[in-house]
Amino acid sequence: MERFLGEFPSVSTAEWEAAIAGELKGADYDKRLIWHSEEGFAVKPYYRAEDLKDLACVDSAPGTFPYRRGGRSTDDWKIREEIDATDVESATRAARAAIAAGAEEIELSRFLLERSNELELLLANLGEIPIHFDRADERLFGLLCEHLGNGQRSARISTGCDAINSIDFAPEIIDAAPKGLVPFTIHGEAFEEAGATAAEEVGFALATGVDFLAAMQERGVDLDRAAGALEFSFAMGSNFFFQIAKLRAFRMVWARAVEEFGGSRSGELARIAARTSRWNKTVYDPHVNILRATTEAMAAILGGADAVMVSSFDACYRQPDDASRRLARNTQLLLKHEAWMGRVADAGGGSYYLEALTDFLSREGWKRMQEIERRGGYRKARIDGFIALALERSMAAREKSLALRRRVLVGTNQFANPAEQALGRCESSRMSKPKRGAQPFEEMRLRTERHATARKKTPRVLLVEFGDMKVRGARSNFAANFFACAGFGTVTRRFRTTAEIAEAEGDLIVLCGADAEYAKIAARLLPKMKALGRATPVIAVGNPENAKRLAAAGIADLLHLRCNRVEVLTKWQERLGIKS
């Protein structure tokens, strides 16, 4: 390999930059080649070994402090599957079927214990399979301590009991908890679903854990036992490399935090359970959710999650069936047994970009934790509204980026299929919680569907092409894509004269041409339509400098890249008689 590479002369960064400057021909380097993420990270067009020069622990081995490269010497994670049955018989049957089909951990998301013997029956049937009880109360804790205390079961059991809301009775639980029971969870996924950036997720989850450890230390609880009583759960979004770096960064800062408290190596390794995000899943074009979940699961695996759960593609709008659950399970089975992603620990380790990103998120996460500490800790910052305000700002920015199409949900705010119908397959109760980014668009689409069902008709949008071939084609495609987001079908036609346009049928006329031509077209078209007694609204695609003049001439609206799609489409739904 060295002999092969020796045939290629080394190229310095200065030489690369000079070559890039030549290709840019005076264009702004930052605007053209630097992407500024919502976390504040300036992503460069390329990274080199020199970018790792001042980074900490890059050369550490997997499984060693501070666990930048993972907590294991291999990356063989556990495939976790959610079972939403509420009674012991149904839960046991579903869990055993999932295990037989490849699941390695079970999460009971809705299981409610009614009789003490039910727990014994459940555990006996599931053998040495790790179980996560998402719902837990003091009664369940008592029964778990009693059952696990006899040493008959070695498989890990964890619960979703919120650590920060359990401060008062946590010391008693930790003191009684036998080996193998992890009683509390820090719910990092709640921050992601509330709009947090990756840096905020790291910082807020860290601050929550630090507050818990401080509270346990005040109450005389052994620090390693307090840290060992925690599982961290994270939701994985679609920003692939940022999500990988998020888990790597969190492990580092948590290890450092436990070290600062005086903990030992046994308490410094965070156990992380990751699942695919709910926020970016969509009702329309739902099979795209399978692709989203695949990249999210890959990010969780490459980030070193201990357990990964993939949600069914249709869970956002209906009760998943056996087929959709099998697809979700098989996503991980393929990654593990066919893509062999469990064979290598920290496969992304050493990537210049990923290491730089990991370092950035760890530093930014630590800064956010310190800011919360200066405010009196996580619990006080939450009561004072600081956490909620930060999440509201981040969510508003996220939602705006969707409305402006800077963030894309394929099949929803970009490349939507206007002919798709979803009204008949949606369960409203499952669509409302938790909040999803696609919901404003889905509400528009469903309004259009209900209108079409009631009126037996969908508004007809006529895209009028004229003038320059490149401009008209690009703008009619933009308009078709724009209106598809509300379920509007479009018809594209080319016209030679304004008289032909004035007589054309449509509920809305959209002019698709060059900006310079609009004033002339409007001056001729609008009077002709008025003379014919036609009140069909006319809008144009573009953002010309003479927008006020066009409005005065009768152009009802302008569509362009900076339009808020939700606001504009909702307005035109109402204008065309489509209402809630």
Long-range contacts (C-beta under 8 A, 24 or more apart in sequence): 13-48, 13-50, 16-46, 20-45, 37-197, 37-239, 37-242, 38-197, 38-394, 38-397, 38-398, 38-401, 39-197, 39-198, 39-199, 39-200, 39-242, 39-360, 39-361, 39-364, 40-199, 40-364, 41-357, 41-360, 41-361, 43-353, 47-352, 47-353, 47-356, 48-352, 49-352, 51-352, 51-355, 51-356, 52-352, 52-355, 52-356, 55-355, 55-356, 55-359, 56-359, 57-252, 58-350, 58-355, 62-304, 62-345, 62-346, 62-349, 63-345, 65-255, 65-259, 65-265, 65-268, 66-251, 66-252, 66-255, 66-256, 66-259, 66-268, 67-251, 67-252, 67-255, 67-268, 67-269, 67-270, 67-304, 68-248, 68-251, 68-252, 68-358, 69-248, 69-304, 69-345, 69-346, 69-349, 70-248, 70-251, 70-304, 70-345, 70-346, 71-251, 71-269, 71-270, 71-271, 71-304, 71-306, 72-304, 72-345, 73-345, 74-342, 74-343, 74-344, 74-345, 75-301, 75-302, 75-304, 75-341, 75-342, 75-343, 75-344, 75-345, 75-346, 75-347, 76-336, 76-342, 76-343, 77-300, 77-301, 77-305, 77-306, 77-307, 77-308, 77-336, 77-342, 78-104, 78-105, 78-130, 78-306, 78-307, 78-308, 79-103, 79-104, 79-105, 79-307, 79-308, 79-329, 79-332, 79-333, 79-336, 80-104, 80-105, 80-106, 80-107, 80-132, 80-273, 80-275, 80-307, 80-308, 80-309, 81-105, 81-106, 81-107, 81-309, 81-325, 81-328, 81-329, 82-107, 82-109, 82-309, 82-311, 83-107, 83-108, 83-109, 83-111, 84-109, 84-110, 85-110, 85-111, 86-110, 86-111, 86-112, 87-111, 87-112, 87-114, 88-118, 88-121, 88-122, 91-122, 92-121, 92-122, 92-125, 92-126, 95-125, 95-126, 95-129, 96-125, 96-126, 98-325, 98-329, 99-126, 99-129, 101-326, 101-329, 102-329, 102-330, 102-332, 102-333, 103-329, 104-129, 104-130, 105-129, 105-130, 105-131, 105-132, 105-307, 106-130, 106-131, 106-132, 107-131, 107-132, 107-134, 107-309, 108-132, 108-133, 108-134, 108-135, 109-134, 109-135, 110-134, 110-135, 111-135, 113-139, 113-140, 113-143, 116-143, 119-143, 119-144, 119-147, 120-147, 123-147, 123-153, 127-155, 128-153, 128-154, 128-155, 129-155, 130-155, 130-156, 130-157, 130-158, 130-307, 131-155, 131-156, 131-157, 131-158, 132-157, 132-158, 132-159, 132-160, 132-231, 132-273, 132-307, 133-157, 133-158, 133-159, 133-160, 134-159, 134-160, 135-159, 135-160, 136-160, 136-161, 136-183, 138-169, 141-173, 141-176, 141-177, 141-183, 144-181, 145-176, 145-177, 145-178, 145-181, 148-178, 148-179, 148-180, 148-181, 149-178, 151-178, 153-180, 154-180, 155-180, 156-180, 156-181, 156-182, 157-181, 157-182, 158-182, 158-183, 158-185, 158-231, 158-273, 159-183, 159-184, 159-185, 160-185, 160-187, 160-233, 161-185, 162-187, 163-208, 163-209, 163-212, 163-229, 163-230, 164-208, 164-211, 164-212, 164-378, 164-379, 167-212, 167-215, 167-379, 170-212, 170-215, 170-216, 170-221, 170-226, 170-229, 171-216, 171-219, 171-220, 171-221, 173-229, 174-216, 174-221, 174-225, 174-226, 174-229, 175-221, 177-229, 182-228, 182-229, 182-230, 182-231, 182-271, 183-229, 184-212, 184-229, 184-230, 184-231, 185-230, 185-231, 185-232, 185-233, 185-273, 186-212, 186-230, 186-231, 186-232, 186-233, 187-233, 188-232, 188-233, 188-234, 188-235, 188-250, 189-233, 189-234, 189-235, 189-275, 189-277, 191-391, 192-234, 192-235, 192-237, 192-277, 192-279, 193-235, 193-277, 193-278, 193-279, 193-434, 193-435, 194-391, 194-394, 194-395, 195-391, 195-392, 195-393, 195-394, 195-395, 195-396, 195-397, 195-398, 195-399, 196-390, 196-391, 196-394, 197-394, 198-237, 198-239, 198-242, 198-243, 198-245, 198-246, 198-361, 199-360, 199-361, 199-364, 199-365, 199-368, 200-368, 200-390, 200-391, 200-394, 201-234, 201-246, 201-250, 201-365, 202-246, 202-249, 202-250, 202-253, 202-361, 202-362, 202-364, 202-365, 202-368, 203-364, 203-365, 203-366, 203-367, 203-368, 203-369, 203-371, 203-372, 204-368, 204-372, 204-378, 204-387, 205-232, 205-234, 205-250, 206-250, 206-253, 206-254, 206-257, 206-365, 206-366, 206-368, 206-369, 207-368, 207-369, 207-372, 207-373, 207-377, 207-378, 207-381, 208-378, 209-254, 209-257, 210-257, 210-369, 210-373, 210-377, 210-378, 211-377, 211-378, 211-379, 213-257, 213-258, 213-261, 214-261, 214-377, 217-261, 223-258, 223-261, 223-262, 223-263, 223-267, 224-263, 224-264, 224-266, 224-267, 225-267, 226-267, 227-258, 227-263, 227-267, 227-268, 228-266, 228-267, 230-270, 230-271, 231-271, 231-272, 231-273, 232-270, 232-271, 232-272, 232-273, 233-272, 233-273, 233-274, 233-275, 234-272, 234-273, 234-274, 234-275, 234-300, 234-305, 235-274, 235-275, 235-276, 235-277, 235-278, 235-279, 236-274, 236-275, 236-276, 236-277, 236-296, 236-297, 236-299, 236-300, 236-303, 237-277, 237-279, 237-280, 237-296, 238-277, 238-280, 238-292, 238-295, 238-296, 240-295, 240-298, 240-299, 241-299, 241-353, 241-354, 241-357, 242-357, 242-361, 243-296, 243-299, 243-300, 243-303, 244-299, 244-302, 244-303, 244-348, 244-354, 245-303, 245-354, 245-357, 245-358, 245-360, 245-361, 246-303, 246-361, 247-272, 247-274, 247-300, 247-303, 247-304, 247-305, 248-303, 248-304, 248-346, 248-354, 248-358, 248-362, 249-358, 249-359, 249-361, 249-362, 249-365, 250-362, 250-365, 251-304, 252-358, 252-362, 253-362, 253-365, 253-366, 253-369, 256-366, 257-369, 271-306, 272-303, 272-304, 272-305, 272-306, 272-307, 273-305, 273-306, 273-307, 273-308, 273-309, 274-300, 274-303, 274-305, 274-307, 274-308, 274-309, 275-300, 275-308, 275-309, 275-310, 275-311, 276-300, 276-309, 276-310, 276-311, 278-311, 278-315, 278-316, 278-434, 278-436, 279-434, 279-435, 279-436, 279-437, 280-409, 280-436, 280-437, 280-438, 281-311, 281-313, 281-315, 281-316, 281-436, 281-438, 282-316, 282-409, 282-411, 282-412, 282-436, 282-438, 282-442, 283-316, 283-317, 283-422, 283-426, 283-431, 283-438, 283-442, 284-411, 284-412, 284-416, 284-417, 284-420, 284-422, 284-438, 284-441, 284-442, 284-445, 285-410, 285-411, 285-412, 285-416, 285-417, 285-420, 286-313, 286-314, 286-316, 286-317, 287-313, 288-410, 288-411, 289-313, 289-314, 289-316, 290-327, 290-331, 293-328, 293-331, 294-331, 294-335, 297-331, 297-332, 297-335, 298-335, 298-341, 301-335, 301-341, 301-342, 302-341, 302-346, 302-347, 302-348, 304-345, 304-346, 308-332, 315-430, 316-430, 316-431, 316-436, 317-422, 317-425, 317-426, 317-427, 317-430, 317-431, 318-425, 318-426, 318-427, 318-430, 319-427, 319-430, 398-437, 399-437, 399-440, 400-564, 402-437, 402-438, 402-440, 402-441, 403-440, 403-564, 403-565, 403-566, 403-567, 404-561, 404-562, 404-563, 404-564, 404-565, 405-561, 405-565, 407-437, 409-437, 409-438, 409-441, 412-438, 412-441, 412-442, 412-485, 413-438, 413-441, 413-485, 413-565, 414-481, 414-485, 415-481, 415-484, 416-441, 416-445, 416-481, 416-484, 416-485, 416-487, 417-484, 418-483, 418-484, 418-487, 418-488, 418-489, 418-490, 419-489, 420-487, 421-449, 422-446, 422-449, 423-449, 423-450, 423-453, 440-566, 441-485, 441-486, 441-565, 441-566, 444-485, 444-486, 444-487, 444-566, 444-569, 444-570, 444-573, 445-485, 445-486, 445-487, 447-573, 447-578, 447-579, 447-580, 448-486, 448-487, 448-488, 448-573, 448-578, 449-487, 451-577, 451-578, 452-487, 458-487, 458-488, 458-489, 459-488, 459-507, 459-508, 459-576, 459-577, 459-578, 460-489, 460-491, 460-505, 460-506, 460-507, 460-508, 461-488, 461-489, 461-490, 461-491, 461-506, 461-507, 461-508, 461-510, 462-490, 462-491, 462-493, 462-504, 462-505, 462-506, 462-508, 462-509, 462-510, 463-490, 463-491, 463-492, 463-493, 463-510, 463-512, 464-493, 464-495, 464-501, 464-504, 464-509, 464-510, 464-511, 464-512, 464-513, 465-492, 465-493, 465-494, 465-495, 465-512, 465-513, 466-494, 466-495, 466-496, 466-511, 466-512, 466-513, 466-517, 466-521, 467-513, 467-514, 467-517, 468-513, 468-514, 471-513, 471-514, 472-512, 472-513, 472-514, 475-512, 475-513, 475-541, 475-542, 476-510, 476-512, 476-541, 478-541, 478-559, 479-510, 479-512, 479-541, 479-559, 482-559, 482-563, 482-565, 482-569, 483-569, 485-565, 485-569, 486-569, 486-570, 486-572, 486-573, 498-524, 498-525, 498-528, 499-528, 501-525, 502-528, 502-529, 502-532, 502-534, 503-532, 506-536, 507-536, 507-576, 508-536, 508-537, 508-539, 508-572, 508-576, 509-536, 509-537, 509-538, 509-539, 510-538, 510-539, 510-540, 510-541, 510-559, 511-538, 511-539, 511-540, 511-541, 511-555, 512-540, 512-541, 513-540, 514-542, 515-542, 515-543, 515-544, 515-545, 516-544, 518-542, 518-544, 518-546, 518-550, 518-555, 519-546, 519-549, 519-550, 519-553, 522-550, 522-553, 522-554, 522-555, 523-553, 526-553, 526-554, 526-555, 537-575
